[in-house]
Amino acid sequence: MTRAALNGSRVDEILIFLAIVETGSFISAGRSMGLSRSAAGKALSRLEAHCGARLLNRTSRAMSLTEDGQRLYAQGVNLRSTLDAVGSQFAGDGGTPRGELRISAPDALGRRLVLPVVKRFLAAWPEVQAEMSLSDGVSDLIAEGADLAVRIGVRTPNPSLICRTLRQEPLVLCASPAYLSQTALPTRVEHLSQHDLLFHTSQNMRQSWHLEETDGTWVRASGRSRLRLDSGEALREAALADLGVALLPNSLVKGDLAEGRLQRVLPKCDTGSVEIMALYPHRRMLEAKVRHFVDMLAADLAISAR
């Protein structure tokens, strides 16, 4: 998008686009911007027409960013941060991140995706100190005193918290080559019933996954679950130790897949995706340290998803 094309209405459309992506809903995005659902949808259509590209894939079940949408989202986050910085110049130094930033994140996700952003954030804002709590447990954000939490696949019903979608994370069904060599390789979802499946304890005791077959039908996959673990990293280690088949975030196992330590199972089936989200208190004036960090994290995850 050229600088000449970036007029006031276009900026508004980009901000509405960011709100749609971050709330995952036209209704919620419109409400946050003081607009109706219809007005938010029309703004997105105008922006797509101006860009000459589809920005969001929309179905009755979900929405996801296209490749062009990912690029515009990352640029839009930077634009919003620039606008916030300009505005803060006329409101004293209230827009400068400072103080302690307390972050809660799942262990594996925190180490692999969040910690590198924390490093860059601390380098960019020398008056900020950070504290990270790494745990797969879903704790009370307010009670534990965290400024924000990064979660995967868990939406909060707490109305006092904002839930901002950072990206859709593809899930991968995988197992070690040694495990798969000991048994018949599954070619259909129903064949998983003959396998040892590794489940996360947060799955509400469900002993199954919902997967889409190559013919488009959705099938509930169930099998023997002799081991349940409370950590994504522990599930990865169990799969590497030849203990069964696991359904894990792509970012957690892509290195293992590339180097042959793990192997995709049912690679032609749609194994779905989960949301990576940022949760933070619903305050009228969000603290600069939280706002800037979430914007940096969102831009980084949008880029790394390509």
N, C-alpha and C positions, 0 to 999 in steps of 0.2 A: 504494500500500500504506500503510495507516494505521500510526501509531506503535504503537497497541495491538496490532496484528497482528504486530509485529516481535519475536517472542519468540526464545528461544535456538535452537530447532530451525529456525525460519524463516531466521535468520541463516546457519545451517549450510547450508541449501538454497541460499541466494543465493551463498555462497562456492563450493559445488559447481557451480552454474550458471556462475559466472565461470571455474572451472577447465575445464569442458567447452568453453566458447567459446574459451578461450585455447590449449588443447591440440588442439582439433579432434577429440577422441576421448573416448568414454566410458571406455575402458580406461585411457588415460593420466590422465584427470581423476580416476578412482577411485584409481589408484595414488598420485597426488600427495596425495590426501586420506586415504589409508589405508583405502580402500573397494574393494569389488568393482565390476565393470562394472555388474552388476545393481543394486547399491545406489545407484550414481550415477544410473542411469536412473530408478529409483523416486523419488529425491529430486527430480529434474527434473519428473517427472509430478506429484508433490505440489505443487511450486511453481506449475506451470501451472494446476493445479486451484484453488489458493488465489487466484491472480491472475485466474482466469477468462479466460485468454487463452493462445494458443499462443506460445511464446517462440522456438522454433527450428523451421525447416523442415528436415526430415530425409529424405534419400533414401539409396539404397544407394551413391551416388557422393560425396555431400558433405552438409554441413549449413550453414545460414546463418541469421542472426538475422532474425526478423520485426520489424515496426515496434515492437510492444510489447517485444520482446526487446531491441532497441537502446536503448529508454528505460530498461528495468530494468538492462541492462548498465552504462550510464553511471552510474546511481544506485548500483549495486552496487560499482563501482570506487571511488566516493566513500566509500561505507560502509566498505569494506576499509581505505582510507587513514585514515579516522577511527579505526577499531579499532587500526590500527598505531600511530597517534599517541598514543592513550590508553595502549597498552602500553608505548610508549617512555618515558612519564613515570615508569615504575617501573624503568627500566633506565638511569638516567643520561641523558645527551644523545645516546646512540648512535643515536637515531631521527631526529636532525636532519640533513638533507642539507647537506653541506659539502665543500669541496675541488673539484678539477677533474673535470668530467664530459666524457669523450671519446666522441663519437658519430660513427659512420660511417653514411652514407646515400647512395642514388643521387642524382645531381645534381638532376634535376627534382623528384623526390619530396621531397628534402631542402629545397629552396627553397620549395616550395609548401605542404607539409603539416607538415614537422618544424620548420623555422625559426620559424614563429609560436608554436609551443608552447615552444621554447627561450626565446623572448623573455618569455613569461609565467612560465616556470619561474624564470628569473633574477630577475624582479621579486618573485616569491614567496619565494625563498630567497637572500638577499643574500650568504651565505657560500659560494655555489657560483660557479665560473667554468666556462665551457664552451668546448670546442674541437670543431669539426665538420670531418670529412673527407668531401667530396662527390665520389663516383665511382660509376659503374655497375658497376665490376669487383667480383667476389666475392673479397674478400681474407680472409686468415687473421685472425680477430678477435683471438685471443690474441697472435699474433706482432706485429700492428700496435699493440698496447697499448690498444685501444679498450675502453671499459666496456660499450658495447652497439652493435649495428648494426641499422639498419632496412633490411629487404630486401623486395622484391616478387617473389613467385612462385618463390622459391628456398628450399627446405627443406634444412637442413644434416644430414648423416649423423653429425656430430661428437657423440658422447655426452657430451662435457664442456660442451656448450652447451644452454641452454633455448631452445626456439623457441615464442614466444607469439604467437598470431594476434591482430592488432589489428582487422582488418576484411577483408571480401571486397570487392575493387575490380572493378566491372564493366569489361569491355573493349569498346571501340567500334571498328568497322571504318569507316574514313573516308578521304576524299580531297578535294582542292580542287575547287571548281566548274569551274575552268579545265581541270584534267586530265580530269574526267568529260565535259566538253563536246567533247573531242577524240576520244572513243571511245564505243562502245555502253555504256549504263548496265547493269550486271549486275543480273539479276533472280533468278538462282539461283546457288548456290555454285559450280557447275561453270563458270559464265561467268567466274570470276576467272582461269581458265587463259589468257584472252586479255588479261590486264592485267599491268602492271608492279607487283610487290608489294615492299614495303619491309620487310626483316627485321632483327631485332636479332641481333647476332653471338653473343649468349649462348644462342641457341636450338639449340645443339649441331649447327650446320650443317644443320638441317632446313629444307627449302625449302617448307614447307606449314603450314597452320593446320587445326585440327580444329573445324568449325563445325556447328551444328544447323540443318537446313532447317526450313521452316515445317510440314512434315508429320511432324516429330519424328525423322527419320533424321539420323544424324551423317555428315558428308562431310568428307573430307580435301581442303582447297582448296590447289591449287598453281598457280603461274604463273611469269612471267618475273621473276627477281630479279636485276636489274642493279646494285643498290646495297644494301649491308649496312652498318649503323652500330652503334656500341657504346654508344649513349646514347639514352634515351627522348626527351630534348629534341631531339636531332639528328634522330630519326625524325619528330618533329612538324614540325621546320623543313623537312625534305625533302618531307613531304606538302604543307605550305603553299607550297613552291616548285614544285608541279605535277609532282613526280617519280614519283607512283604512289599506291597504296593501302596504308595502314598500319593495324595493329591495336594500339591504344594504350589506356592506362588512362583512364577517363572523367574523372578529376580533372585530367588533363593537357590535355584538349582541350575540356572543356565550354564554356569561354569562346569558343573558336574556332567551335564549333558554334552557339552562341547568336547570335554576330555574323555568321555566314554565311561565315567564312573557310574553314571545312571543312564537308563535307556527309557525312552518314551514308551508308554503302553497305550494301545488304541490311538495312535497318532492322528487318525482321520476323524475321530469323534470330537465333538465340541464339548470340552470339559469346563467351559464357562470362565467367569472372571469374578473377582471381588473388588470392592472399592477400598482404596487407601484414603483415609479421611483425617482431617485435623478437627479436633474438638476444642473449643475454648469458651469461656464464660461470655454470655450475652450482655455485653456492656455497651452503653450508649456511645462512649468514647473509648474505643479499644486502645490499649497501651501500644505505643509505637514499637516497642521491642517485639511484641507478639505479632502485630500487623506486618511488620517488615520481615520477620522470620518466616511466617506462613507464606507470604508472597514469594520469598526466595526459594522455599521448599517446593512450592507449587510449580514454579518455573523450572527448577532443576528436575523434578520428576517428569514433567511434560517432555523435556528434552531427552532424558534417559530412556523414555518409553519408546523412542523411535527405533 
